Amino acid sequence: MVAAPDLLAALKARAGDASGEVLTFTDAEALTALHTIVKRRPHVVALERMFAVTPRGAALINRIKADPTLRQAEIRVMAHNSDYTRVVPRAAPPAAPALDQRGTRRAQRFKMAAHTVVALDGRSGTVIDLSTVGAQVVSPGGLKPNQRITVALIDETSHVKFNASVAWTSFEMSSAGAPRYRAGINFEDADPGAVDAFCLRHRI
């Protein structure tokens, strides 16, 4: 359950007797809630109605809906002071974005402007395309499939930092003859709203 701190108790009471463990998070803990949801894959995610309509609430809903591993999670929007309950529908399969050639794409990606900077474990690289759940990057440093890395999307406006895993890599030579690695990475705990804002600033 996710709600403003002063509404959590009322929201939990409205939910009644729930079977199994019930975890609660304040609206300021949306990122922690997302990390827990991805890790534990609950059957129900309940959001208080006033939080659900905020940009952070909408981003949390969209991130859950975009993740195929969370398809079993029912997203409920509930009011803390009435019997109002709405189940958020899933998008129809035909509308889902196509997979890329390596089968790693789970959300629509946008091509980034040249020289869009990313830091991968502290080493500078370039973002080729970007979505709220993953990216294609080029790095002069070696990357290996299943490697856990820290990622930072950097520009004059923000410094978005999070954890990710490497889905695939390929070795290539740049036009200048220098070796480099092209890789697909999956985000683990990135703030979807912050990533989307970065994407809007740099996509072409």
N, C-alpha and C positions, 0 to 999 in steps of 0.2 A: 504494500500500500504506500502511495506517495501523496502527501498533502502538506499544507501549511502546518507549522508546529501546533498552533492552537486548534486545528481542526482534526488532527489525527485520531484523537480519542473518540470523537463523535462519528468519524467515518468508520472506525473499527466497530463501534456499536451498531451502526446501520448495517454492517455486513453480517451481523448475527454470528451464530456459532459456525465457524469454518473448520472443516476437518484438516488436520495436518498443521504444520508450522506456519505462523503468520509473521512476516517481517515488515516493519514499518520504517519509512524514510521521510524526512522533511523535504519540502520543495527545494531547499538549498542543497540537498544531498542527491540530486537527480543523477549525477555522474556515478556516485557510489551505488545507487540503486540499479543503474544500467549494468555496471560491472557484475553485481550480484545476480541479476536476471540472466545475463549471458552465461555465467558460471553454473547457476543452479537450475535454470530452465523450469520455472514454475508453471503450473497449470493456469493460474489466474494472476493478472497484474491489474490492480485496482488503483485508479487515479481520481482524486477529488476533482469535481467538475471545474472549479475556478482555476486549479493548477493546469488542467488538461488544455485549456484554451490559451495559455500563455505560450510564447515562443519556445521556452524550455520544455514545456509539457508536450507541445506538438512535435518537437524534435525527438523526444523520448518515444512517443508513439510511432513516429515514422521509422526510427531506428529498429524498434522491435518488429514492425511489419516488414522491414526490408531483410531481416535475417531469417533464412530458411530453417536454421536450427531452432528457432523459437516459434515455429508454425503451430505448435500445440498450445502455446500460451494465449489464453483468451484475455483480451484487453477490455476492461470494464471502466467506464466513466461513471462515477457515482456522486451524488450530492450528500453533503454532511448533514443537511437539515431537512431532507425529504426522502421519499421513496424512489426518487428519480434514479434510474440505472439505464445505461446505454452500452451495448456491446459494439466495439469498433469493428467494422467489417474489414476483411482482408481484400486486397486487390485480386481481381480475377487473374488466373495464370497467364492468359494470352497477353496481358498488359505488362507482364514482368519483363525487365530488360534482358536482352540476349546475353548468353555467356560469351566470353572472349575465347580465343582459340585454345587457351589452356584450361578453360572451364572454371575460371576463378572469379568472374564478375557477378556480383550479387545486387548491384544498384547502378543506376545510370552514371556513367563517367563523362567528364568533360575534359577536352584537350586544354592544356595550360599554355600560357604564353611562354616564349623562349626565355630561358634563364630564370624560371621560377624556382626559388631556392628551397631545399629541404636538407635538414641535418639528420644523418643516420648514424646512431651511436657516436654523435659528435663530429662526424666527417661530412663535409659539404657534398651535396649531390643536386640533381635536378629532377623536378616533378614533370613527367610527360603527360599523364592524365590523372584525374582525381575524382573520387566520389566520397560520400560520407562514411563508407565502410572499407575503402581500400584505394590503392594508387599503383601506377606504374612509375618507376623511378630509374634513374641512371646514376651510378656511383663509381668513382675510381677505385674504391675499396672493395674487397671480396665479400660477397654475400652468399649464404648457403640456404637451400630449402629447409624449412622448419626452424630456422634460426630466429630467436627472440631478439628484438632490437628496440631501442628508443628512437622516436621520431619527433622532429620539431619542424613545423611549417612556419617559416620566418618571412616577415616583410615589415614595412615601416609602421604598420598598424597593430600587429599582434605577433605573439610568439606562442603558437599552439603546440603543446607537448603531450605525448601519449606513448603507449606501448603498442607494438605490432609484431607480427610474425611474417616471415618470408614464405610466400607460396611457391614461387618458381624463380629461377635465375637463368641467364644466358650470358656467356662471355663474348665480347666483341671488341673490335678495334675502332677507335674514333677516326674522324677524317684526318686528324693530325698524326695518326699512327700510334696513339697511346692506348693501352689496354683499359677496358672499363667493363662494368657489369650492369646489365639491364635486369630489373627484377619487378615482380608483382608482390605487393605486400598487403596483408589483411590487418585492419585496425582492430585492437582489442578493447580499448577503453577511451577512445577519442570522443570529445564532445561534438556531437553531430552539428549543433548550431554553429560552433566556432569553425569547424571544417567547412561547412557550407558557406559561411561568410568569406572565408579565405578563397574558396573556389570562385565565388561571384566576383571577387576583386581581380582574379588572374585568368579566368577562362577566356577562350577565344572562339 
